[in-house]
Amino acid sequence: MAYYLQEAYAVSLRRSLHIANVVPSIWYYKKRDRGDKLLRMRMKEIAAVRVRYGFERILIMLRREGFKDNHKRVYRVYREEGLNLRSKRQRRSRSHRLERVDAPAINRVWSMDFIQDALFNTRAFVYHSILLRQSKPYCISPTMCNTRIDYDKGHFSI
């Protein structure tokens, strides 16, 4: 825009910048490339030697070695180099799981669940529902918080 104003109306650069609402410091700004090859190289070395170190530990080590780069620049380089630590998902313990037993016959699979709720008068109740062959739930007791239930030959015992 400023070039156009200079050429078309034969005005000075300062006047064309003022008309175009451009600050002279922006017009004269020259980007200086701060080579970060040394920083990249050292970050890769640290990450290769200390695999579990994340961004903050690498930043601390770089500062101890005399690098003056701020955390934003170091983090940008860290991401660009793909050094982000992968977050491991927690694995569930398989020791508490029981093995699945095969169904003795078709539609002979049991399913059970505890249902807990409260009435309008804040009285809590717990139902233990047992499903067989996709039938309606069989409720044993409305107040069985710490009661053991056994199934033996088609009969429930509490």
Phi and psi in radians as a Rosetta constraint file:
Dihedral C 1 N 2 CA 2 C 2 CIRCULARHARMONIC -1.145 0.35
Dihedral N 2 CA 2 C 2 N 3 CIRCULARHARMONIC -0.664 0.35
Dihedral C 2 N 3 CA 3 C 3 CIRCULARHARMONIC -1.086 0.35
Dihedral N 3 CA 3 C 3 N 4 CIRCULARHARMONIC -0.739 0.35
Dihedral C 3 N 4 CA 4 C 4 CIRCULARHARMONIC -1.075 0.35
Dihedral N 4 CA 4 C 4 N 5 CIRCULARHARMONIC -0.780 0.35
Dihedral C 4 N 5 CA 5 C 5 CIRCULARHARMONIC -1.091 0.35
Dihedral N 5 CA 5 C 5 N 6 CIRCULARHARMONIC -0.685 0.35
Dihedral C 5 N 6 CA 6 C 6 CIRCULARHARMONIC -1.102 0.35
Dihedral N 6 CA 6 C 6 N 7 CIRCULARHARMONIC -0.817 0.35
Dihedral C 6 N 7 CA 7 C 7 CIRCULARHARMONIC -1.257 0.35
Dihedral N 7 CA 7 C 7 N 8 CIRCULARHARMONIC -0.787 0.35
Dihedral C 7 N 8 CA 8 C 8 CIRCULARHARMONIC -1.278 0.35
Dihedral N 8 CA 8 C 8 N 9 CIRCULARHARMONIC -0.670 0.35
Dihedral C 8 N 9 CA 9 C 9 CIRCULARHARMONIC -1.961 0.35
Dihedral N 9 CA 9 C 9 N 10 CIRCULARHARMONIC 0.044 0.35
Dihedral C 9 N 10 CA 10 C 10 CIRCULARHARMONIC 0.923 0.35
Dihedral N 10 CA 10 C 10 N 11 CIRCULARHARMONIC 0.937 0.35
Dihedral C 10 N 11 CA 11 C 11 CIRCULARHARMONIC -1.978 0.35
Dihedral N 11 CA 11 C 11 N 12 CIRCULARHARMONIC 2.876 0.35
Dihedral C 11 N 12 CA 12 C 12 CIRCULARHARMONIC -1.238 0.35
Dihedral N 12 CA 12 C 12 N 13 CIRCULARHARMONIC 2.859 0.35
Dihedral C 12 N 13 CA 13 C 13 CIRCULARHARMONIC -1.124 0.35
Dihedral N 13 CA 13 C 13 N 14 CIRCULARHARMONIC -0.724 0.35
Dihedral C 13 N 14 CA 14 C 14 CIRCULARHARMONIC -1.064 0.35
Dihedral N 14 CA 14 C 14 N 15 CIRCULARHARMONIC -0.745 0.35
Dihedral C 14 N 15 CA 15 C 15 CIRCULARHARMONIC -1.204 0.35
Dihedral N 15 CA 15 C 15 N 16 CIRCULARHARMONIC -0.688 0.35
Dihedral C 15 N 16 CA 16 C 16 CIRCULARHARMONIC -1.168 0.35
Dihedral N 16 CA 16 C 16 N 17 CIRCULARHARMONIC -0.611 0.35
Dihedral C 16 N 17 CA 17 C 17 CIRCULARHARMONIC -1.163 0.35
Dihedral N 17 CA 17 C 17 N 18 CIRCULARHARMONIC -0.695 0.35
Dihedral C 17 N 18 CA 18 C 18 CIRCULARHARMONIC -1.126 0.35
Dihedral N 18 CA 18 C 18 N 19 CIRCULARHARMONIC -0.734 0.35
Dihedral C 18 N 19 CA 19 C 19 CIRCULARHARMONIC -1.164 0.35
Dihedral N 19 CA 19 C 19 N 20 CIRCULARHARMONIC -0.654 0.35
Dihedral C 19 N 20 CA 20 C 20 CIRCULARHARMONIC -1.463 0.35
Dihedral N 20 CA 20 C 20 N 21 CIRCULARHARMONIC 0.028 0.35
Dihedral C 20 N 21 CA 21 C 21 CIRCULARHARMONIC 1.000 0.35
Dihedral N 21 CA 21 C 21 N 22 CIRCULARHARMONIC 0.780 0.35
Dihedral C 21 N 22 CA 22 C 22 CIRCULARHARMONIC -2.002 0.35
Dihedral N 22 CA 22 C 22 N 23 CIRCULARHARMONIC 2.255 0.35
Dihedral C 22 N 23 CA 23 C 23 CIRCULARHARMONIC -1.293 0.35
Dihedral N 23 CA 23 C 23 N 24 CIRCULARHARMONIC 2.356 0.35
Dihedral C 23 N 24 CA 24 C 24 CIRCULARHARMONIC -1.016 0.35
Dihedral N 24 CA 24 C 24 N 25 CIRCULARHARMONIC -0.584 0.35
Dihedral C 24 N 25 CA 25 C 25 CIRCULARHARMONIC -1.113 0.35
Dihedral N 25 CA 25 C 25 N 26 CIRCULARHARMONIC -0.561 0.35
Dihedral C 25 N 26 CA 26 C 26 CIRCULARHARMONIC -1.210 0.35
Dihedral N 26 CA 26 C 26 N 27 CIRCULARHARMONIC -0.676 0.35
Dihedral C 26 N 27 CA 27 C 27 CIRCULARHARMONIC -1.148 0.35
Dihedral N 27 CA 27 C 27 N 28 CIRCULARHARMONIC -0.675 0.35
Dihedral C 27 N 28 CA 28 C 28 CIRCULARHARMONIC -1.585 0.35
Dihedral N 28 CA 28 C 28 N 29 CIRCULARHARMONIC -0.031 0.35
Dihedral C 28 N 29 CA 29 C 29 CIRCULARHARMONIC -1.130 0.35
Dihedral N 29 CA 29 C 29 N 30 CIRCULARHARMONIC 2.299 0.35
Dihedral C 29 N 30 CA 30 C 30 CIRCULARHARMONIC -2.101 0.35
Dihedral N 30 CA 30 C 30 N 31 CIRCULARHARMONIC 2.153 0.35
Dihedral C 30 N 31 CA 31 C 31 CIRCULARHARMONIC -1.261 0.35
Dihedral N 31 CA 31 C 31 N 32 CIRCULARHARMONIC 2.260 0.35
Dihedral C 31 N 32 CA 32 C 32 CIRCULARHARMONIC -1.822 0.35
Dihedral N 32 CA 32 C 32 N 33 CIRCULARHARMONIC 2.228 0.35
Dihedral C 32 N 33 CA 33 C 33 CIRCULARHARMONIC -1.440 0.35
Dihedral N 33 CA 33 C 33 N 34 CIRCULARHARMONIC 1.993 0.35
Dihedral C 33 N 34 CA 34 C 34 CIRCULARHARMONIC -1.612 0.35
Dihedral N 34 CA 34 C 34 N 35 CIRCULARHARMONIC 1.659 0.35
Dihedral C 34 N 35 CA 35 C 35 CIRCULARHARMONIC -0.936 0.35
Dihedral N 35 CA 35 C 35 N 36 CIRCULARHARMONIC 2.184 0.35
Dihedral C 35 N 36 CA 36 C 36 CIRCULARHARMONIC -1.960 0.35
Dihedral N 36 CA 36 C 36 N 37 CIRCULARHARMONIC 0.494 0.35
Dihedral C 36 N 37 CA 37 C 37 CIRCULARHARMONIC -1.124 0.35
Dihedral N 37 CA 37 C 37 N 38 CIRCULARHARMONIC -0.735 0.35
Dihedral C 37 N 38 CA 38 C 38 CIRCULARHARMONIC -1.122 0.35
Dihedral N 38 CA 38 C 38 N 39 CIRCULARHARMONIC -0.729 0.35
Dihedral C 38 N 39 CA 39 C 39 CIRCULARHARMONIC -1.099 0.35
Dihedral N 39 CA 39 C 39 N 40 CIRCULARHARMONIC -0.795 0.35
Dihedral C 39 N 40 CA 40 C 40 CIRCULARHARMONIC -1.068 0.35
Dihedral N 40 CA 40 C 40 N 41 CIRCULARHARMONIC -0.774 0.35
Dihedral C 40 N 41 CA 41 C 41 CIRCULARHARMONIC -1.097 0.35
Dihedral N 41 CA 41 C 41 N 42 CIRCULARHARMONIC -0.789 0.35
Dihedral C 41 N 42 CA 42 C 42 CIRCULARHARMONIC -1.187 0.35
Dihedral N 42 CA 42 C 42 N 43 CIRCULARHARMONIC -0.644 0.35
Dihedral C 42 N 43 CA 43 C 43 CIRCULARHARMONIC -1.125 0.35
Dihedral N 43 CA 43 C 43 N 44 CIRCULARHARMONIC -0.707 0.35
Dihedral C 43 N 44 CA 44 C 44 CIRCULARHARMONIC -1.108 0.35
Dihedral N 44 CA 44 C 44 N 45 CIRCULARHARMONIC -0.703 0.35
Dihedral C 44 N 45 CA 45 C 45 CIRCULARHARMONIC -1.109 0.35
Dihedral N 45 CA 45 C 45 N 46 CIRCULARHARMONIC -0.797 0.35
Dihedral C 45 N 46 CA 46 C 46 CIRCULARHARMONIC -1.109 0.35
Dihedral N 46 CA 46 C 46 N 47 CIRCULARHARMONIC -0.753 0.35
Dihedral C 46 N 47 CA 47 C 47 CIRCULARHARMONIC -1.170 0.35
Dihedral N 47 CA 47 C 47 N 48 CIRCULARHARMONIC -0.543 0.35
Dihedral C 47 N 48 CA 48 C 48 CIRCULARHARMONIC -1.291 0.35
Dihedral N 48 CA 48 C 48 N 49 CIRCULARHARMONIC -0.655 0.35
Dihedral C 48 N 49 CA 49 C 49 CIRCULARHARMONIC -1.342 0.35
Dihedral N 49 CA 49 C 49 N 50 CIRCULARHARMONIC -0.768 0.35
Dihedral C 49 N 50 CA 50 C 50 CIRCULARHARMONIC -1.981 0.35
Dihedral N 50 CA 50 C 50 N 51 CIRCULARHARMONIC 1.544 0.35
Dihedral C 50 N 51 CA 51 C 51 CIRCULARHARMONIC -1.115 0.35
Dihedral N 51 CA 51 C 51 N 52 CIRCULARHARMONIC -0.651 0.35
Dihedral C 51 N 52 CA 52 C 52 CIRCULARHARMONIC -1.495 0.35
Dihedral N 52 CA 52 C 52 N 53 CIRCULARHARMONIC 0.044 0.35
Dihedral C 52 N 53 CA 53 C 53 CIRCULARHARMONIC -1.324 0.35
Dihedral N 53 CA 53 C 53 N 54 CIRCULARHARMONIC 2.325 0.35
Dihedral C 53 N 54 CA 54 C 54 CIRCULARHARMONIC -1.681 0.35
Dihedral N 54 CA 54 C 54 N 55 CIRCULARHARMONIC -2.917 0.35
Dihedral C 54 N 55 CA 55 C 55 CIRCULARHARMONIC -1.055 0.35
Dihedral N 55 CA 55 C 55 N 56 CIRCULARHARMONIC -0.791 0.35
Dihedral C 55 N 56 CA 56 C 56 CIRCULARHARMONIC -1.160 0.35
Dihedral N 56 CA 56 C 56 N 57 CIRCULARHARMONIC -0.710 0.35
Dihedral C 56 N 57 CA 57 C 57 CIRCULARHARMONIC -1.180 0.35
Dihedral N 57 CA 57 C 57 N 58 CIRCULARHARMONIC -0.659 0.35
Dihedral C 57 N 58 CA 58 C 58 CIRCULARHARMONIC -1.156 0.35
Dihedral N 58 CA 58 C 58 N 59 CIRCULARHARMONIC -0.691 0.35
Dihedral C 58 N 59 CA 59 C 59 CIRCULARHARMONIC -1.064 0.35
Dihedral N 59 CA 59 C 59 N 60 CIRCULARHARMONIC -0.755 0.35
Dihedral C 59 N 60 CA 60 C 60 CIRCULARHARMONIC -1.084 0.35
Dihedral N 60 CA 60 C 60 N 61 CIRCULARHARMONIC -0.750 0.35
Dihedral C 60 N 61 CA 61 C 61 CIRCULARHARMONIC -1.153 0.35
Dihedral N 61 CA 61 C 61 N 62 CIRCULARHARMONIC -0.684 0.35
Dihedral C 61 N 62 CA 62 C 62 CIRCULARHARMONIC -1.112 0.35
Dihedral N 62 CA 62 C 62 N 63 CIRCULARHARMONIC -0.705 0.35
Dihedral C 62 N 63 CA 63 C 63 CIRCULARHARMONIC -1.167 0.35
Dihedral N 63 CA 63 C 63 N 64 CIRCULARHARMONIC -0.616 0.35
Dihedral C 63 N 64 CA 64 C 64 CIRCULARHARMONIC -1.131 0.35
Dihedral N 64 CA 64 C 64 N 65 CIRCULARHARMONIC -0.524 0.35
Dihedral C 64 N 65 CA 65 C 65 CIRCULARHARMONIC -1.467 0.35
Dihedral N 65 CA 65 C 65 N 66 CIRCULARHARMONIC -0.089 0.35
Dihedral C 65 N 66 CA 66 C 66 CIRCULARHARMONIC 1.840 0.35
Dihedral N 66 CA 66 C 66 N 67 CIRCULARHARMONIC 0.110 0.35
Dihedral C 66 N 67 CA 67 C 67 CIRCULARHARMONIC -1.282 0.35
Dihedral N 67 CA 67 C 67 N 68 CIRCULARHARMONIC 2.363 0.35
Dihedral C 67 N 68 CA 68 C 68 CIRCULARHARMONIC -1.797 0.35
Dihedral N 68 CA 68 C 68 N 69 CIRCULARHARMONIC 0.135 0.35
Dihedral C 68 N 69 CA 69 C 69 CIRCULARHARMONIC -1.217 0.35
Dihedral N 69 CA 69 C 69 N 70 CIRCULARHARMONIC 2.501 0.35
Dihedral C 69 N 70 CA 70 C 70 CIRCULARHARMONIC -1.380 0.35
Dihedral N 70 CA 70 C 70 N 71 CIRCULARHARMONIC 2.959 0.35
Dihedral C 70 N 71 CA 71 C 71 CIRCULARHARMONIC -1.140 0.35
Dihedral N 71 CA 71 C 71 N 72 CIRCULARHARMONIC -0.526 0.35
Dihedral C 71 N 72 CA 72 C 72 CIRCULARHARMONIC -1.185 0.35
Dihedral N 72 CA 72 C 72 N 73 CIRCULARHARMONIC -0.734 0.35
Dihedral C 72 N 73 CA 73 C 73 CIRCULARHARMONIC -1.196 0.35
Dihedral N 73 CA 73 C 73 N 74 CIRCULARHARMONIC -0.750 0.35
Dihedral C 73 N 74 CA 74 C 74 CIRCULARHARMONIC -1.119 0.35
Dihedral N 74 CA 74 C 74 N 75 CIRCULARHARMONIC -0.700 0.35
Dihedral C 74 N 75 CA 75 C 75 CIRCULARHARMONIC -1.173 0.35
Dihedral N 75 CA 75 C 75 N 76 CIRCULARHARMONIC -0.664 0.35
Dihedral C 75 N 76 CA 76 C 76 CIRCULARHARMONIC -1.053 0.35
Dihedral N 76 CA 76 C 76 N 77 CIRCULARHARMONIC -0.807 0.35
Dihedral C 76 N 77 CA 77 C 77 CIRCULARHARMONIC -1.142 0.35
Dihedral N 77 CA 77 C 77 N 78 CIRCULARHARMONIC -0.682 0.35
Dihedral C 77 N 78 CA 78 C 78 CIRCULARHARMONIC -1.029 0.35
Dihedral N 78 CA 78 C 78 N 79 CIRCULARHARMONIC -0.783 0.35
Dihedral C 78 N 79 CA 79 C 79 CIRCULARHARMONIC -1.202 0.35
Dihedral N 79 CA 79 C 79 N 80 CIRCULARHARMONIC -0.740 0.35
Dihedral C 79 N 80 CA 80 C 80 CIRCULARHARMONIC -1.091 0.35
Dihedral N 80 CA 80 C 80 N 81 CIRCULARHARMONIC -0.566 0.35
Dihedral C 80 N 81 CA 81 C 81 CIRCULARHARMONIC -1.431 0.35
Dihedral N 81 CA 81 C 81 N 82 CIRCULARHARMONIC -0.110 0.35
Dihedral C 81 N 82 CA 82 C 82 CIRCULARHARMONIC 1.247 0.35
Dihedral N 82 CA 82 C 82 N 83 CIRCULARHARMONIC 0.591 0.35
Dihedral C 82 N 83 CA 83 C 83 CIRCULARHARMONIC -1.594 0.35
Dihedral N 83 CA 83 C 83 N 84 CIRCULARHARMONIC 0.109 0.35
Dihedral C 83 N 84 CA 84 C 84 CIRCULARHARMONIC -1.012 0.35
Dihedral N 84 CA 84 C 84 N 85 CIRCULARHARMONIC 2.330 0.35
Dihedral C 84 N 85 CA 85 C 85 CIRCULARHARMONIC -1.260 0.35
Dihedral N 85 CA 85 C 85 N 86 CIRCULARHARMONIC 2.403 0.35
Dihedral C 85 N 86 CA 86 C 86 CIRCULARHARMONIC -1.396 0.35
Dihedral N 86 CA 86 C 86 N 87 CIRCULARHARMONIC 2.278 0.35
Dihedral C 86 N 87 CA 87 C 87 CIRCULARHARMONIC -1.397 0.35
Dihedral N 87 CA 87 C 87 N 88 CIRCULARHARMONIC 2.189 0.35
Dihedral C 87 N 88 CA 88 C 88 CIRCULARHARMONIC -1.465 0.35
Dihedral N 88 CA 88 C 88 N 89 CIRCULARHARMONIC 2.340 0.35
Dihedral C 88 N 89 CA 89 C 89 CIRCULARHARMONIC -1.401 0.35
Dihedral N 89 CA 89 C 89 N 90 CIRCULARHARMONIC 2.582 0.35
Dihedral C 89 N 90 CA 90 C 90 CIRCULARHARMONIC -1.237 0.35
Dihedral N 90 CA 90 C 90 N 91 CIRCULARHARMONIC 2.333 0.35
Dihedral C 90 N 91 CA 91 C 91 CIRCULARHARMONIC -1.623 0.35
Dihedral N 91 CA 91 C 91 N 92 CIRCULARHARMONIC 2.419 0.35
Dihedral C 91 N 92 CA 92 C 92 CIRCULARHARMONIC -1.358 0.35
Dihedral N 92 CA 92 C 92 N 93 CIRCULARHARMONIC 2.491 0.35
Dihedral C 92 N 93 CA 93 C 93 CIRCULARHARMONIC -1.250 0.35
Dihedral N 93 CA 93 C 93 N 94 CIRCULARHARMONIC 2.245 0.35
Dihedral C 93 N 94 CA 94 C 94 CIRCULARHARMONIC -1.636 0.35
Dihedral N 94 CA 94 C 94 N 95 CIRCULARHARMONIC 0.009 0.35
Dihedral C 94 N 95 CA 95 C 95 CIRCULARHARMONIC -1.249 0.35
Dihedral N 95 CA 95 C 95 N 96 CIRCULARHARMONIC -0.486 0.35
Dihedral C 95 N 96 CA 96 C 96 CIRCULARHARMONIC -1.532 0.35
Dihedral N 96 CA 96 C 96 N 97 CIRCULARHARMONIC -0.117 0.35
Dihedral C 96 N 97 CA 97 C 97 CIRCULARHARMONIC -1.438 0.35
Dihedral N 97 CA 97 C 97 N 98 CIRCULARHARMONIC 2.500 0.35
Dihedral C 97 N 98 CA 98 C 98 CIRCULARHARMONIC -1.694 0.35
Dihedral N 98 CA 98 C 98 N 99 CIRCULARHARMONIC 2.698 0.35
Dihedral C 98 N 99 CA 99 C 99 CIRCULARHARMONIC -1.285 0.35
Dihedral N 99 CA 99 C 99 N 100 CIRCULARHARMONIC 2.531 0.35
Dihedral C 99 N 100 CA 100 C 100 CIRCULARHARMONIC -1.336 0.35
Dihedral N 100 CA 100 C 100 N 101 CIRCULARHARMONIC 2.373 0.35
Dihedral C 100 N 101 CA 101 C 101 CIRCULARHARMONIC -1.707 0.35
Dihedral N 101 CA 101 C 101 N 102 CIRCULARHARMONIC 2.546 0.35
Dihedral C 101 N 102 CA 102 C 102 CIRCULARHARMONIC -1.263 0.35
Dihedral N 102 CA 102 C 102 N 103 CIRCULARHARMONIC 2.558 0.35
Dihedral C 102 N 103 CA 103 C 103 CIRCULARHARMONIC -1.198 0.35
Dihedral N 103 CA 103 C 103 N 104 CIRCULARHARMONIC 2.353 0.35
Dihedral C 103 N 104 CA 104 C 104 CIRCULARHARMONIC -1.167 0.35
Dihedral N 104 CA 104 C 104 N 105 CIRCULARHARMONIC -0.488 0.35
Dihedral C 104 N 105 CA 105 C 105 CIRCULARHARMONIC -2.745 0.35
Dihedral N 105 CA 105 C 105 N 106 CIRCULARHARMONIC 3.036 0.35
Dihedral C 105 N 106 CA 106 C 106 CIRCULARHARMONIC -1.127 0.35
Dihedral N 106 CA 106 C 106 N 107 CIRCULARHARMONIC 2.417 0.35
Dihedral C 106 N 107 CA 107 C 107 CIRCULARHARMONIC 1.046 0.35
Dihedral N 107 CA 107 C 107 N 108 CIRCULARHARMONIC 0.544 0.35
Dihedral C 107 N 108 CA 108 C 108 CIRCULARHARMONIC -2.046 0.35
Dihedral N 108 CA 108 C 108 N 109 CIRCULARHARMONIC 0.720 0.35
Dihedral C 108 N 109 CA 109 C 109 CIRCULARHARMONIC -1.905 0.35
Dihedral N 109 CA 109 C 109 N 110 CIRCULARHARMONIC 2.254 0.35
Dihedral C 109 N 110 CA 110 C 110 CIRCULARHARMONIC -1.650 0.35
Dihedral N 110 CA 110 C 110 N 111 CIRCULARHARMONIC 2.583 0.35
Dihedral C 110 N 111 CA 111 C 111 CIRCULARHARMONIC -2.411 0.35
Dihedral N 111 CA 111 C 111 N 112 CIRCULARHARMONIC 2.373 0.35
Dihedral C 111 N 112 CA 112 C 112 CIRCULARHARMONIC -2.394 0.35
Dihedral N 112 CA 112 C 112 N 113 CIRCULARHARMONIC 2.736 0.35
Dihedral C 112 N 113 CA 113 C 113 CIRCULARHARMONIC -2.732 0.35
Dihedral N 113 CA 113 C 113 N 114 CIRCULARHARMONIC 2.636 0.35
Dihedral C 113 N 114 CA 114 C 114 CIRCULARHARMONIC -1.789 0.35
Dihedral N 114 CA 114 C 114 N 115 CIRCULARHARMONIC 2.307 0.35
Dihedral C 114 N 115 CA 115 C 115 CIRCULARHARMONIC -2.051 0.35
Dihedral N 115 CA 115 C 115 N 116 CIRCULARHARMONIC 2.195 0.35
Dihedral C 115 N 116 CA 116 C 116 CIRCULARHARMONIC -2.150 0.35
Dihedral N 116 CA 116 C 116 N 117 CIRCULARHARMONIC 2.414 0.35
Dihedral C 116 N 117 CA 117 C 117 CIRCULARHARMONIC -2.732 0.35
Dihedral N 117 CA 117 C 117 N 118 CIRCULARHARMONIC 3.092 0.35
Dihedral C 117 N 118 CA 118 C 118 CIRCULARHARMONIC -2.357 0.35
Dihedral N 118 CA 118 C 118 N 119 CIRCULARHARMONIC 2.556 0.35
Dihedral C 118 N 119 CA 119 C 119 CIRCULARHARMONIC -1.460 0.35
Dihedral N 119 CA 119 C 119 N 120 CIRCULARHARMONIC 3.073 0.35
Dihedral C 119 N 120 CA 120 C 120 CIRCULARHARMONIC -1.128 0.35
Dihedral N 120 CA 120 C 120 N 121 CIRCULARHARMONIC -0.435 0.35
Dihedral C 120 N 121 CA 121 C 121 CIRCULARHARMONIC -1.592 0.35
Dihedral N 121 CA 121 C 121 N 122 CIRCULARHARMONIC 0.332 0.35
Dihedral C 121 N 122 CA 122 C 122 CIRCULARHARMONIC 1.159 0.35
Dihedral N 122 CA 122 C 122 N 123 CIRCULARHARMONIC 0.273 0.35
Dihedral C 122 N 123 CA 123 C 123 CIRCULARHARMONIC -1.391 0.35
Dihedral N 123 CA 123 C 123 N 124 CIRCULARHARMONIC 2.142 0.35
Dihedral C 123 N 124 CA 124 C 124 CIRCULARHARMONIC -1.490 0.35
Dihedral N 124 CA 124 C 124 N 125 CIRCULARHARMONIC 2.585 0.35
Dihedral C 124 N 125 CA 125 C 125 CIRCULARHARMONIC -2.528 0.35
Dihedral N 125 CA 125 C 125 N 126 CIRCULARHARMONIC 2.647 0.35
Dihedral C 125 N 126 CA 126 C 126 CIRCULARHARMONIC -2.220 0.35
Dihedral N 126 CA 126 C 126 N 127 CIRCULARHARMONIC 2.318 0.35
Dihedral C 126 N 127 CA 127 C 127 CIRCULARHARMONIC -2.024 0.35
Dihedral N 127 CA 127 C 127 N 128 CIRCULARHARMONIC 2.433 0.35
Dihedral C 127 N 128 CA 128 C 128 CIRCULARHARMONIC -1.875 0.35
Dihedral N 128 CA 128 C 128 N 129 CIRCULARHARMONIC 1.878 0.35
Dihedral C 128 N 129 CA 129 C 129 CIRCULARHARMONIC -1.759 0.35
Dihedral N 129 CA 129 C 129 N 130 CIRCULARHARMONIC 2.373 0.35
Dihedral C 129 N 130 CA 130 C 130 CIRCULARHARMONIC -2.136 0.35
Dihedral N 130 CA 130 C 130 N 131 CIRCULARHARMONIC 2.268 0.35
Dihedral C 130 N 131 CA 131 C 131 CIRCULARHARMONIC -2.000 0.35
Dihedral N 131 CA 131 C 131 N 132 CIRCULARHARMONIC 2.343 0.35
Dihedral C 131 N 132 CA 132 C 132 CIRCULARHARMONIC -2.320 0.35
Dihedral N 132 CA 132 C 132 N 133 CIRCULARHARMONIC 2.235 0.35
Dihedral C 132 N 133 CA 133 C 133 CIRCULARHARMONIC 0.945 0.35
Dihedral N 133 CA 133 C 133 N 134 CIRCULARHARMONIC 0.695 0.35
Dihedral C 133 N 134 CA 134 C 134 CIRCULARHARMONIC 0.983 0.35
Dihedral N 134 CA 134 C 134 N 135 CIRCULARHARMONIC 0.625 0.35
Dihedral C 134 N 135 CA 135 C 135 CIRCULARHARMONIC -1.571 0.35
Dihedral N 135 CA 135 C 135 N 136 CIRCULARHARMONIC -3.069 0.35
Dihedral C 135 N 136 CA 136 C 136 CIRCULARHARMONIC -1.245 0.35
Dihedral N 136 CA 136 C 136 N 137 CIRCULARHARMONIC 2.687 0.35
Dihedral C 136 N 137 CA 137 C 137 CIRCULARHARMONIC -1.180 0.35
Dihedral N 137 CA 137 C 137 N 138 CIRCULARHARMONIC 2.480 0.35
Dihedral C 137 N 138 CA 138 C 138 CIRCULARHARMONIC -1.744 0.35
Dihedral N 138 CA 138 C 138 N 139 CIRCULARHARMONIC 1.957 0.35
Dihedral C 138 N 139 CA 139 C 139 CIRCULARHARMONIC -1.628 0.35
Dihedral N 139 CA 139 C 139 N 140 CIRCULARHARMONIC 2.222 0.35
Dihedral C 139 N 140 CA 140 C 140 CIRCULARHARMONIC -1.508 0.35
Dihedral N 140 CA 140 C 140 N 141 CIRCULARHARMONIC -0.962 0.35
Dihedral C 140 N 141 CA 141 C 141 CIRCULARHARMONIC -2.673 0.35
Dihedral N 141 CA 141 C 141 N 142 CIRCULARHARMONIC 2.430 0.35
Dihedral C 141 N 142 CA 142 C 142 CIRCULARHARMONIC -1.358 0.35
Dihedral N 142 CA 142 C 142 N 143 CIRCULARHARMONIC -0.208 0.35
Dihedral C 142 N 143 CA 143 C 143 CIRCULARHARMONIC -2.313 0.35
Dihedral N 143 CA 143 C 143 N 144 CIRCULARHARMONIC 1.222 0.35
Dihedral C 143 N 144 CA 144 C 144 CIRCULARHARMONIC -2.158 0.35
Dihedral N 144 CA 144 C 144 N 145 CIRCULARHARMONIC 1.192 0.35
Dihedral C 144 N 145 CA 145 C 145 CIRCULARHARMONIC -1.232 0.35
Dihedral N 145 CA 145 C 145 N 146 CIRCULARHARMONIC -0.844 0.35
Dihedral C 145 N 146 CA 146 C 146 CIRCULARHARMONIC -2.148 0.35
Dihedral N 146 CA 146 C 146 N 147 CIRCULARHARMONIC 0.779 0.35
Dihedral C 146 N 147 CA 147 C 147 CIRCULARHARMONIC -1.864 0.35
Dihedral N 147 CA 147 C 147 N 148 CIRCULARHARMONIC 2.415 0.35
Dihedral C 147 N 148 CA 148 C 148 CIRCULARHARMONIC -1.595 0.35
Dihedral N 148 CA 148 C 148 N 149 CIRCULARHARMONIC 2.386 0.35
Dihedral C 148 N 149 CA 149 C 149 CIRCULARHARMONIC -2.048 0.35
Dihedral N 149 CA 149 C 149 N 150 CIRCULARHARMONIC 2.250 0.35
Dihedral C 149 N 150 CA 150 C 150 CIRCULARHARMONIC -2.086 0.35
Dihedral N 150 CA 150 C 150 N 151 CIRCULARHARMONIC 2.506 0.35
Dihedral C 150 N 151 CA 151 C 151 CIRCULARHARMONIC -2.042 0.35
Dihedral N 151 CA 151 C 151 N 152 CIRCULARHARMONIC 2.126 0.35
Dihedral C 151 N 152 CA 152 C 152 CIRCULARHARMONIC -2.427 0.35
Dihedral N 152 CA 152 C 152 N 153 CIRCULARHARMONIC 2.021 0.35
Dihedral C 152 N 153 CA 153 C 153 CIRCULARHARMONIC 0.899 0.35
Dihedral N 153 CA 153 C 153 N 154 CIRCULARHARMONIC 0.828 0.35
Dihedral C 153 N 154 CA 154 C 154 CIRCULARHARMONIC 1.499 0.35
Dihedral N 154 CA 154 C 154 N 155 CIRCULARHARMONIC 0.074 0.35
Dihedral C 154 N 155 CA 155 C 155 CIRCULARHARMONIC -2.190 0.35
Dihedral N 155 CA 155 C 155 N 156 CIRCULARHARMONIC 2.484 0.35
Dihedral C 155 N 156 CA 156 C 156 CIRCULARHARMONIC -1.699 0.35
Dihedral N 156 CA 156 C 156 N 157 CIRCULARHARMONIC 2.452 0.35
Dihedral C 156 N 157 CA 157 C 157 CIRCULARHARMONIC -2.296 0.35
Dihedral N 157 CA 157 C 157 N 158 CIRCULARHARMONIC 2.407 0.35
